[in-house]
Amino acid sequence: MRAHTEYLTFCTKEKRELVHLTPTLEKILGKSGIKEGFMLVSAMHITAGVFVNDDERGLHRDIWKWLDGLAPERDYEHHRTGETNGDAHLKSLLVHHEATLPVTAGRLDLGPWQQVFYAEFDGQRDKRVIVKLMGI
């Protein structure tokens, strides 16, 4: 069993943004030399997430609309701590902070339309994502 770890850093231009990770993850997998195993992709912040879905603009707009409906920007008890990002914490819970991806024959074993995204809900500052591969 081998392991390979890399860290990605994002500083998004917008407060909330989707970053397409799949091409970057494929390069990391290639560098790792792992042919069979798993890749963990995990946002290391509580106002960001990682998810797998289709890379289609209309769907991305629908995702933002859905998240805003469930966790709208408004006054939250969390804001009493001096923060103003309560909605970003809740959106992170909805999307979740990580995805585990299968690796088969040296490639990410994704479905035909599946792509991996980093979801930023409170950006414009440096945030990290850990990419950890384990396998043979």
N, C-alpha and C positions, 0 to 999 in steps of 0.2 A: 504494500500500500504506500502510495506517495501522496504528498500534499503540496499545494502551491497557493500562496496568498498574495494578493495585490490590493492596493487601496486606490480608489478614485476620489478625486476632489471636485466638487461642483460649486460654482458661484453663479447662480442664475441671474440673468438680466432682469427678470420679472419676479415679483413676490411669489407667484405660483406658476409652475411651468412643468411640462413633461419633457424628459430627455430620453431619446431612443438609445438604449444601451446595447442592443443585440450585436452590432458590428464590433464594438469595443470588447464585449465578452467573448466573441469568437476569436479575436486576436489574443486575448489572455489565455484562452483554452489552447490555442496553437503553441504559445510559448511554454505552457506547462508540460507538454508532452504526454498528458494523460489521455488515454484512449477509451477507458471504461470507468464510469464513476458518477460523481455528482458535483454540481457547482452550486454553492450557496451565494446568493447576492443579497446583501443586507444593508439597508440604510442605517447609519450609526447615529441617527438623530430622531427625536420624538415628534418632529413636525415634517416628516418626509416618509416616503414609502417606495416599495418596489412591487410591480405587478406584471402579469403576462396578459396580453390581449392583442387585438388587431391594430395595425398601424394605419388607421383611417381617420381623417380629420373630423368627419361628422360624428363618429363614435367618440373621439376625444372631446368634442363639444358636449356630447351627451353625458359623458363621464363627469365633466366639470359641473354641468347643470344638476346632475344627480347628487354629487357631493355637496354642492351649495344648498340644495334642497334639504338634505339631511343634517348638514352642519353649516348653517349660514353664518356670515359675519354679523355678529351682534355682541351684546354685552354678556360675558360669561363670568361666573364666580372666579375663575382662574385669573381674570383681569385685576382682581383685588390684590394680586401679588406684584402688580406693576407691569405685567406682561399684557399684550393686546392680541395674542395669537391663539385664543381658545379654540377657534374653529379649525386651525391648522392641526392641533392635537387630535381633535375628533376625526378629521378627514384621514389622518394617518391610521387611526384605529380601523376605519372602514376599508382602506386599501391594504393595510398591513405593512409591516416594515421589511419583509423579506420574501424571497422566492427560492425554491430549490429546483434546479434544472437537471434533467438526466443528460449524461454524456454517453454516447454510443459510437463506437468506431471513430473516435477522435472528433466528433461533431456534437453540437448541442442538438438534442433529440426533441425538437419542437414540432408541433403540428403545423400544417401547411400555412396557416395565417398567424400563428403565434409569434409575437415579438416581446421583448423585455423592455420595460420603461422604469425610469426613476421619476417619481412624482414629488415635486417640491411644493410645499404648502406655505412656507414662510421663508422665502429665499433672500437673495441679494447679499449673501454672506457665505463664507466657505463652509461646506458640509461634506462629510465623507461617506463613502460606500465601501464596504469590504467585500471582496470577491475571494472565496475560498473553494478550492477544488480538492477533492479527495478521490483517489482511484488508482488504477494501474495503467 
